[in-house]
Amino acid sequence: MPSFDVNTDEVIRLSNRLEKLHRSALPIAVRGTLNDAAFEAKQKHVEKTFDKQFTIRKSNFIRSHTIVNKSINTFNINQMVSEMGVIKGKSSAGDELDKQEFGGTVSNRSFIPMDTARASKSHTKLVSKKFYLKNIKGKRRQMFKNQEFIKAAFKVGINGYVLFNNVLFQVKKLVKRGRNTLFIKLNPLYSFKKGRSINLKRSPFIEPAGLLAAKNMGNLFAKNAQRQINKYFK
């Protein structure tokens, strides 16, 4: 999160008043301000900054993959830090968010879903559960010659899967009439390149959310300061 600028007339006035109240009044107000700013970044801003950068396929994705770490309980203002960031280890997609924020390389992306693998065949939708790679693992056959591909398609049958010419297909329809007449309807699901890596450009969304929250820190400090003042003048 951005730092809290105390060099404004209102903040200086409130800080001086808090210091005269009690030794803990100012630190508590500052700590509350930092925590409030982190929560504001998560609750009000990060979804909007994320939406500006990416195609949203799951409405609560970024909300469920971000977390606030509040400042430690200390009266030492220099030790106070609050954070809003990405939860690591929650999902493979979530683990790649730091590379989206700063740029980087994602390795082992051998299979990349096509729109035909997504719900409603829409680029804005998630991959259909029935087409998750884990659900079709072990059903893929890699063939390179047309005749072998045809044999593989008939072997796996309708709704089976074959890998051919760097595309993973689902077999949708098979018709065989006589000895030489064949009809095969396929649904392409994933492009394939073994061991593929993808370079992601820097697309920040955490930092912009923090900067938006920082603009409101003066107001947040005023609220936390007033809370401390009310506490001592009940």
C-alpha positions as CSV (number, residue, x, y, z in Angstrom):
1,M,0.0,0.0,0.0
2,P,1.2,3.6,-0.6
3,S,2.5,5.6,2.4
4,F,0.4,8.0,4.4
5,D,1.4,11.6,3.9
6,V,1.2,13.5,7.2
7,N,2.3,16.8,5.8
8,T,-1.1,18.4,5.3
9,D,-2.5,21.2,7.4
10,E,-5.5,19.1,8.6
11,V,-3.5,16.0,9.4
12,I,-0.9,18.1,11.3
13,R,-3.7,19.8,13.2
14,L,-5.4,16.6,14.2
15,S,-2.0,14.9,14.9
16,N,-1.1,17.7,17.4
17,R,-4.5,17.4,19.1
18,L,-4.2,13.6,19.4
19,E,-0.7,13.8,20.9
20,K,-2.0,16.0,23.6
21,L,-4.8,13.6,24.4
22,H,-2.8,10.4,25.2
23,R,0.3,8.8,24.0
24,S,-1.7,6.0,22.3
25,A,-4.2,8.2,20.5
26,L,-2.1,9.2,17.5
27,P,-0.7,5.7,16.9
28,I,-4.1,4.1,17.1
29,A,-5.5,6.6,14.6
30,V,-2.7,6.0,12.2
31,R,-3.0,2.3,12.5
32,G,-6.7,2.5,11.9
33,T,-6.2,4.7,8.9
34,L,-3.7,2.2,7.3
35,N,-6.0,-0.7,7.9
36,D,-9.1,1.2,6.6
37,A,-7.1,2.1,3.4
38,A,-6.2,-1.5,2.8
39,F,-9.8,-2.6,3.2
40,E,-11.0,0.2,0.9
41,A,-8.5,-0.9,-1.8
42,K,-9.9,-4.5,-1.6
43,Q,-13.6,-3.7,-1.2
44,K,-14.0,-0.7,-3.4
45,H,-11.2,-0.5,-6.0
46,V,-9.5,-3.7,-6.9
47,E,-12.4,-5.2,-8.8
48,K,-12.6,-2.0,-10.9
49,T,-8.8,-1.9,-11.6
50,F,-8.8,-5.6,-12.4
51,D,-11.8,-5.2,-14.8
52,K,-9.9,-2.6,-16.7
53,Q,-7.0,-5.0,-17.4
54,F,-8.6,-8.4,-18.0
55,T,-11.6,-10.2,-19.4
56,I,-13.7,-11.2,-16.4
57,R,-15.0,-14.8,-16.6
58,K,-15.9,-15.2,-12.9
59,S,-17.5,-12.2,-11.2
60,N,-16.1,-12.8,-7.7
61,F,-12.6,-14.1,-8.9
62,I,-10.4,-11.2,-7.8
63,R,-12.5,-10.6,-4.7
64,S,-11.9,-14.2,-3.6
65,H,-8.2,-14.1,-4.5
66,T,-7.2,-11.0,-2.6
67,I,-6.8,-10.5,1.1
68,V,-6.0,-7.7,3.6
69,N,-3.1,-8.0,6.2
70,K,-3.7,-5.5,8.9
71,S,-0.9,-3.7,10.7
72,I,0.5,-5.3,13.8
73,N,-0.7,-3.8,17.1
74,T,2.1,-1.5,18.0
75,F,2.4,2.1,19.1
76,N,5.5,2.6,16.9
77,I,4.2,4.3,13.8
78,N,7.3,3.5,11.8
79,Q,6.6,-0.3,12.2
80,M,3.0,0.0,11.0
81,V,2.2,-1.6,7.6
82,S,-1.1,-2.7,6.2
83,E,-1.4,-4.6,2.9
84,M,-3.9,-5.7,0.3
85,G,-2.6,-8.4,-2.0
86,V,-3.1,-11.7,-3.8
87,I,-3.7,-15.0,-1.9
88,K,-1.0,-17.5,-3.0
89,G,-1.8,-21.2,-3.3
90,K,-5.6,-20.8,-3.7
91,S,-5.7,-21.7,-7.4
92,S,-3.3,-22.0,-10.3
93,A,-4.9,-18.9,-11.9
94,G,-4.5,-17.0,-8.7
95,D,-0.9,-18.0,-8.4
96,E,-0.2,-16.3,-11.8
97,L,-1.7,-12.9,-10.7
98,D,1.6,-11.6,-9.4
99,K,3.0,-12.2,-13.0
100,Q,0.1,-10.2,-14.3
101,E,0.9,-7.4,-11.9
102,F,4.6,-7.2,-12.6
103,G,5.0,-9.1,-15.8
104,G,6.7,-12.5,-16.1
105,T,6.7,-15.9,-17.7
106,V,4.2,-18.7,-17.1
107,S,5.7,-22.1,-17.8
108,N,4.1,-25.4,-18.7
109,R,1.1,-24.0,-20.5
110,S,1.0,-26.9,-23.0
111,F,-2.7,-26.7,-23.4
112,I,-4.5,-23.4,-24.0
113,P,-8.3,-23.5,-24.1
114,M,-10.1,-22.3,-27.2
115,D,-13.5,-20.5,-27.1
116,T,-15.2,-23.7,-28.1
117,A,-14.2,-25.2,-24.8
118,R,-15.8,-22.4,-22.8
119,A,-19.4,-22.1,-21.7
120,S,-21.6,-20.9,-24.5
121,K,-18.5,-21.0,-26.6
122,S,-17.9,-17.4,-25.4
123,H,-14.5,-15.9,-24.9
124,T,-15.8,-14.1,-21.8
125,K,-16.9,-17.4,-20.1
126,L,-15.0,-20.0,-18.1
127,V,-14.0,-23.3,-19.5
128,S,-16.9,-25.8,-19.2
129,K,-16.3,-28.2,-16.3
130,K,-16.7,-31.2,-18.6
131,F,-13.7,-29.9,-20.6
132,Y,-11.4,-29.4,-17.7
133,L,-8.1,-31.1,-18.6
134,K,-8.3,-33.2,-15.4
135,N,-11.7,-34.6,-16.6
136,I,-10.3,-35.8,-19.9
137,K,-6.9,-36.8,-18.7
138,G,-6.0,-40.3,-20.0
139,K,-8.5,-40.1,-22.9
140,R,-6.2,-38.2,-25.3
141,R,-4.4,-40.0,-28.1
142,Q,-1.7,-38.4,-30.2
143,M,-1.7,-39.2,-33.9
144,F,0.1,-37.7,-36.8
145,K,-1.1,-39.4,-39.9
146,N,-4.6,-38.9,-41.2
147,Q,-5.4,-42.6,-41.3
148,E,-4.2,-43.1,-37.7
149,F,-6.2,-40.1,-36.7
150,I,-9.4,-41.6,-38.2
151,K,-8.7,-44.9,-36.5
152,A,-8.1,-43.1,-33.2
153,A,-11.4,-41.1,-33.6
154,F,-13.4,-44.3,-34.1
155,K,-11.5,-46.0,-31.3
156,V,-12.3,-43.4,-28.7
157,G,-15.9,-43.0,-30.0
158,I,-18.4,-40.2,-29.7
159,N,-17.4,-37.8,-26.8
160,G,-13.9,-39.2,-26.8
161,Y,-10.8,-37.1,-27.3
162,V,-8.0,-37.1,-29.8
163,L,-4.9,-34.9,-30.1
164,F,-4.0,-34.1,-33.7
165,N,-2.0,-31.4,-35.5
166,N,-1.4,-29.6,-32.1
167,V,-5.2,-29.4,-31.3
168,L,-7.1,-31.5,-28.8
169,F,-10.5,-32.4,-30.3
170,Q,-13.6,-33.9,-28.9
171,V,-15.3,-36.4,-31.2
172,K,-18.9,-35.2,-31.7
173,K,-20.2,-37.4,-34.5
174,L,-19.1,-40.5,-36.4
175,V,-20.7,-42.0,-39.5
176,K,-19.3,-45.0,-41.4
177,R,-21.1,-46.2,-44.5
178,G,-19.6,-49.0,-46.5
179,R,-15.9,-49.4,-46.8
180,N,-14.8,-46.0,-47.9
181,T,-17.4,-43.4,-46.7
182,L,-16.5,-41.8,-43.4
183,F,-17.9,-38.7,-41.7
184,I,-16.3,-37.3,-38.5
185,K,-17.5,-34.1,-36.7
186,L,-15.0,-32.6,-34.3
187,N,-15.0,-29.9,-31.6
188,P,-11.6,-28.2,-31.1
189,L,-11.0,-27.6,-27.4
190,Y,-7.3,-26.8,-26.8
191,S,-4.3,-25.7,-28.8
192,F,-1.3,-27.8,-27.8
193,K,2.4,-27.2,-27.7
194,K,4.4,-29.3,-25.3
195,G,6.2,-27.4,-22.6
196,R,5.0,-24.0,-23.9
197,S,5.8,-20.9,-21.9
198,I,3.8,-17.6,-22.1
199,N,5.3,-14.1,-21.6
200,L,2.8,-11.9,-19.7
201,K,3.1,-8.1,-20.0
202,R,2.9,-6.0,-16.9
203,S,-0.8,-5.3,-16.3
204,P,-1.0,-3.8,-12.7
205,F,-4.2,-3.8,-10.8
206,I,-3.1,-4.0,-7.1
207,E,-1.0,-0.9,-7.3
208,P,-3.7,1.2,-8.9
209,A,-6.2,0.1,-6.3
210,G,-3.8,1.1,-3.6
211,L,-3.3,4.5,-5.2
212,L,-7.0,5.1,-5.3
213,A,-7.4,4.3,-1.6
214,A,-4.4,6.5,-0.8
215,K,-6.3,9.5,-2.2
216,N,-8.8,9.0,0.6
217,M,-6.4,8.6,3.4
218,G,-6.8,12.1,4.6
219,N,-10.5,11.5,5.2
220,L,-9.9,8.1,6.7
221,F,-7.4,9.7,9.2
222,A,-9.9,12.4,10.1
223,K,-12.5,9.7,10.9
224,N,-10.0,7.7,13.0
225,A,-8.8,10.8,14.7
226,Q,-12.3,11.9,15.6
227,R,-13.0,8.4,17.0
228,Q,-10.1,8.8,19.4
229,I,-11.2,12.3,20.3
230,N,-14.7,11.1,21.1
231,K,-13.2,8.4,23.2
232,Y,-11.6,10.9,25.5
233,F,-14.4,13.4,25.5
234,K,-17.4,11.2,26.2
